[in-house]
Amino acid sequence: MWEKLKILHQNYLELKLNEVIDYEKFSMISIIYNSTKIEGCSLSENDTKVLLEKDITAKGKPLTDHLMVKDHYAAFKFVQQEARKKRRISIPLIKEVAGLVMKNTGGIVNTMSGTFNTAAGDIRLAQVYVDKKYFPDFNKVEPLLSNLIEQVNSKIDTVKNDDILKLSADIHYNLVNIHPFGDGNGRTSRLMMNYVQIYLNEPLIKIFTEDRAEYLEALNNTEKNDDISIFRDFICKQQIKFYENEIEKYRSRDKGFSLLF
C-alpha cells in the first residue's frame, strides 16, 4: 500500500496540478466540505462552494452550518499562511486554529473548575465524554500537548518520503485524542494534519465523508490495539484515493466532450 502511495504521489506531482488556476482553492473547499460533513454539517459540496465563493447561503439550511463552514475556511487560510511562513508548532498556534474553527459557533462554557471560551480557543476546563470514551483529564491536557508538539517539532524539518504522511497522521491522531478543546477538536486535528503537509510543501490530505465510519473505526482501533500503524494506514488509503481521483479527473478532462450547436 505504501509503495502504491509512493507511485501515485510521484504521478500526482508530475501533473503539476498545483499550478492549475484555483486548484488549491478548490481542493481546500472540497476538504472543508468533507471535514464539516463529518461533523454533521448539512451543506452539500455545491452549497459549500457557493457560500465560500459567492457568500450565498443555502435555502432552508441552518445558520450554524453556514457559520461552521465559513469559520473552517478562515482557519484553513490561517493554517496555510502560518505553515508557509514555517512557523513552528506550539500551543498558542493550535489554540489560534481552534479559536478560528469555533469563532462564530462557540462560546462561553461555565464549569465547576472555571470558565472557558471555545470561540477563543481556550483549553477546556471540564471532562469530555464522547461515544463511550472519556478523554484525558483537563489537568493533563497542556503537558500532553507540550509532549506532542516537542515530538512533532523534533521531526518536522528532517522528515522525508513516507514518514511525512505518517507524521501528519500522528499529529492528527494524538491531538484528537488529547481533545484539548470543548468543541472543534476533529476539525482542528484535521487542519493541523494539513499544517504539516503545507509546511513540508506536500499535497493536502482529504478525509472523505463517505469513509466516516472507517475513519472513526481506525481511530478507535488504533487506541484499542495501541498501534499507530492502523491510523497511519487509514490516512495512506485516503491519500491514495485522493491521488487516484485527482489523476483520473485530470486525465479525462478532454474525454466525452464535443461542441454542441
C-alpha positions as CSV (number, residue, x, y, z in Angstrom):
1,M,0.0,0.0,0.0
2,W,2.8,2.5,0.9
3,E,4.6,1.6,-2.3
4,K,1.4,2.4,-4.2
5,L,1.2,5.7,-2.4
6,K,4.8,6.5,-3.5
7,I,4.0,5.8,-7.2
8,L,0.8,7.8,-7.1
9,H,2.4,10.7,-5.2
10,Q,5.1,10.9,-8.0
11,N,2.4,10.8,-10.7
12,Y,0.4,13.5,-9.0
13,L,3.4,15.8,-8.7
14,E,4.4,15.2,-12.3
15,L,1.0,16.5,-13.4
16,K,1.7,19.8,-11.7
17,L,-1.9,20.2,-10.6
18,N,-1.0,22.8,-8.1
19,E,-0.1,25.1,-11.0
20,V,-3.7,24.9,-12.4
21,I,-5.6,28.1,-11.8
22,D,-7.5,28.0,-8.5
23,Y,-6.7,24.3,-8.0
24,E,-5.6,24.8,-4.4
25,K,-8.7,26.8,-3.6
26,F,-11.0,24.1,-5.0
27,S,-9.0,21.5,-3.0
28,M,-9.5,23.5,0.2
29,I,-13.2,23.9,-0.5
30,S,-13.6,20.1,-1.0
31,I,-11.6,19.4,2.1
32,I,-13.7,21.8,4.1
33,Y,-16.9,20.2,2.8
34,N,-15.7,16.8,3.8
35,S,-14.4,17.9,7.2
36,T,-17.6,19.8,8.2
37,K,-19.8,17.0,6.8
38,I,-18.0,14.5,9.1
39,E,-19.2,16.8,12.0
40,G,-22.8,16.7,10.8
41,C,-23.0,19.8,8.6
42,S,-26.0,19.8,6.3
43,L,-24.4,21.8,3.4
44,S,-23.7,19.9,0.2
45,E,-20.4,20.3,-1.6
46,N,-22.0,22.7,-4.0
47,D,-23.6,24.7,-1.1
48,T,-20.2,25.0,0.4
49,K,-18.6,26.2,-2.9
50,V,-21.3,28.8,-3.5
51,L,-21.1,30.0,0.1
52,L,-17.3,30.4,0.1
53,E,-17.1,31.9,-3.4
54,K,-20.3,34.0,-3.6
55,D,-21.3,34.4,0.0
56,I,-24.7,33.0,-0.9
57,T,-26.4,30.8,1.7
58,A,-28.3,27.5,1.0
59,K,-32.0,27.9,1.4
60,G,-33.6,26.2,4.3
61,K,-30.3,25.1,5.9
62,P,-29.2,26.1,9.5
63,L,-27.3,29.3,10.0
64,T,-24.9,27.5,12.3
65,D,-23.9,25.1,9.4
66,H,-23.0,28.1,7.3
67,L,-21.0,29.7,10.1
68,M,-19.2,26.4,10.6
69,V,-18.1,26.3,7.0
70,K,-17.0,29.9,6.9
71,D,-15.1,29.5,10.2
72,H,-13.4,26.4,8.8
73,Y,-12.3,28.3,5.7
74,A,-10.9,31.2,7.7
75,A,-9.0,28.7,9.9
76,F,-7.7,26.8,6.8
77,K,-6.4,30.1,5.3
78,F,-4.7,30.9,8.6
79,V,-3.1,27.4,8.6
80,Q,-1.9,27.9,5.1
81,Q,-0.4,31.3,5.8
82,E,1.4,30.2,9.0
83,A,2.7,26.9,7.6
84,R,4.2,28.7,4.6
85,K,6.0,31.0,7.0
86,K,7.5,27.9,8.6
87,R,6.0,28.9,12.0
88,R,6.9,26.2,14.5
89,I,4.0,24.3,16.0
90,S,3.2,25.5,19.5
91,I,0.3,25.5,22.0
92,P,-0.6,29.2,21.1
93,L,-0.7,28.2,17.4
94,I,-3.0,25.3,17.9
95,K,-5.2,27.4,20.2
96,E,-5.4,30.1,17.4
97,V,-6.5,27.5,14.9
98,A,-9.1,26.1,17.3
99,G,-10.4,29.6,18.1
100,L,-10.9,30.3,14.3
101,V,-12.7,27.0,13.9
102,M,-15.2,27.9,16.6
103,K,-15.2,31.7,16.2
104,N,-18.9,32.1,15.3
105,T,-20.3,28.9,16.7
106,G,-18.5,28.6,20.0
107,G,-19.0,30.5,23.2
108,I,-18.5,30.7,27.0
109,V,-18.7,27.4,28.9
110,N,-19.1,27.5,32.7
111,T,-17.9,24.5,34.7
112,M,-17.1,23.6,38.3
113,S,-13.5,24.2,37.5
114,G,-13.9,27.6,35.9
115,T,-15.0,29.3,32.7
116,F,-13.5,28.9,29.2
117,N,-14.4,30.2,25.8
118,T,-14.5,27.7,22.9
119,A,-14.7,30.7,20.4
120,A,-11.3,31.9,21.7
121,G,-9.5,28.5,21.5
122,D,-9.3,28.2,25.3
123,I,-8.2,24.8,26.7
124,R,-11.2,23.0,28.2
125,L,-11.7,23.0,32.0
126,A,-14.0,20.1,32.0
127,Q,-14.1,16.3,31.5
128,V,-15.2,15.3,28.0
129,Y,-17.1,12.1,27.2
130,V,-18.0,11.1,23.6
131,D,-19.4,7.8,22.3
132,K,-18.4,5.6,25.3
133,K,-15.0,7.3,25.5
134,Y,-13.5,9.6,28.2
135,F,-10.7,11.9,27.0
136,P,-7.8,12.8,29.3
137,D,-8.5,14.9,32.4
138,F,-8.3,18.6,31.6
139,N,-5.3,19.0,34.0
140,K,-3.3,16.7,31.8
141,V,-4.1,18.5,28.5
142,E,-1.3,21.1,28.4
143,P,1.5,18.6,29.4
144,L,0.2,16.1,26.8
145,L,0.1,18.9,24.2
146,S,3.6,20.0,25.0
147,N,4.9,16.5,24.6
148,L,3.1,16.0,21.3
149,I,4.5,19.4,20.0
150,E,8.0,18.5,21.1
151,Q,7.8,15.2,19.2
152,V,6.5,16.7,16.0
153,N,8.8,19.7,16.0
154,S,11.8,17.3,16.5
155,K,11.0,15.6,13.2
156,I,9.3,18.2,11.0
157,D,12.4,19.7,9.5
158,T,14.1,16.4,8.7
159,V,11.3,14.0,7.9
160,K,11.2,12.6,4.4
161,N,9.3,10.3,2.0
162,D,6.6,8.1,3.6
163,D,7.4,9.5,7.0
164,I,5.9,12.8,6.1
165,L,2.4,11.4,5.8
166,K,3.0,9.3,8.9
167,L,3.9,12.4,10.9
168,S,0.8,14.2,9.6
169,A,-1.3,11.2,10.7
170,D,0.4,11.1,14.0
171,I,-0.4,14.8,14.9
172,H,-4.0,14.2,13.9
173,Y,-4.4,11.0,15.9
174,N,-2.7,12.3,19.1
175,L,-4.3,15.8,19.0
176,V,-7.9,14.5,18.6
177,N,-7.3,12.0,21.4
178,I,-5.9,14.7,23.8
179,H,-9.1,16.5,22.9
180,P,-7.9,19.9,24.2
181,F,-11.0,21.9,23.5
182,G,-14.6,22.0,24.4
183,D,-15.6,21.6,20.7
184,G,-14.0,21.6,17.3
185,N,-11.3,19.0,18.1
186,G,-11.9,16.9,14.9
187,R,-11.7,19.9,12.6
188,T,-8.7,21.3,14.4
189,S,-6.9,18.0,14.3
190,R,-7.5,17.6,10.6
191,L,-6.3,21.2,10.0
192,M,-3.1,20.5,11.9
193,M,-2.6,17.4,9.9
194,N,-2.6,19.6,6.8
195,Y,-0.4,22.1,8.6
196,V,2.4,19.6,8.5
197,Q,1.6,18.9,4.8
198,I,1.7,22.5,3.8
199,Y,4.8,23.2,6.0
200,L,6.6,20.5,4.0
201,N,5.2,21.5,0.6
202,E,3.3,18.3,0.3
203,P,-0.2,17.8,-1.2
204,L,-3.2,18.3,1.1
205,I,-4.9,15.4,2.8
206,K,-8.6,14.8,2.4
207,I,-10.6,12.5,4.6
208,F,-13.7,11.6,2.6
209,T,-17.0,12.0,4.3
210,E,-18.3,8.7,2.8
211,D,-15.5,7.0,4.7
212,R,-16.5,8.5,8.1
213,A,-17.3,5.1,9.7
214,E,-14.0,3.7,8.6
215,Y,-12.3,6.8,9.9
216,L,-13.8,6.5,13.3
217,E,-13.1,2.8,13.4
218,A,-9.4,3.5,12.6
219,L,-9.2,6.0,15.4
220,N,-10.9,3.5,17.9
221,N,-8.8,0.5,16.7
222,T,-5.6,2.4,16.9
223,E,-6.2,3.2,20.6
224,K,-7.7,-0.3,21.3
225,N,-4.6,-2.0,19.9
226,D,-2.1,0.6,20.9
227,D,-0.9,0.6,17.3
228,I,-0.4,3.9,15.4
229,S,0.2,2.0,12.2
230,I,-3.6,1.4,12.0
231,F,-4.4,5.1,11.7
232,R,-1.3,5.7,9.5
233,D,-2.6,3.1,7.1
234,F,-6.1,4.6,7.0
235,I,-4.6,8.0,6.1
236,C,-2.4,6.3,3.5
237,K,-5.6,4.8,1.9
238,Q,-7.3,8.1,2.0
239,Q,-4.4,9.8,0.2
240,I,-4.3,7.0,-2.4
241,K,-8.0,7.6,-3.0
242,F,-7.4,11.3,-3.3
243,Y,-4.5,10.9,-5.8
244,E,-6.4,8.4,-7.9
245,N,-9.5,10.7,-8.1
246,E,-7.4,13.8,-9.0
247,I,-5.3,12.0,-11.5
248,E,-8.3,10.4,-13.2
249,K,-10.1,13.8,-13.3
250,Y,-7.1,15.4,-14.9
251,R,-6.6,12.6,-17.5
252,S,-10.2,12.5,-18.5
253,R,-10.5,16.3,-18.8
254,D,-11.0,16.2,-22.6
255,K,-12.9,12.9,-22.9
256,G,-16.5,12.8,-23.7
257,F,-16.9,16.5,-24.7
258,S,-17.9,17.7,-28.1
259,L,-19.1,21.1,-29.3
260,L,-22.9,21.5,-29.4
261,F,-24.9,23.9,-31.6
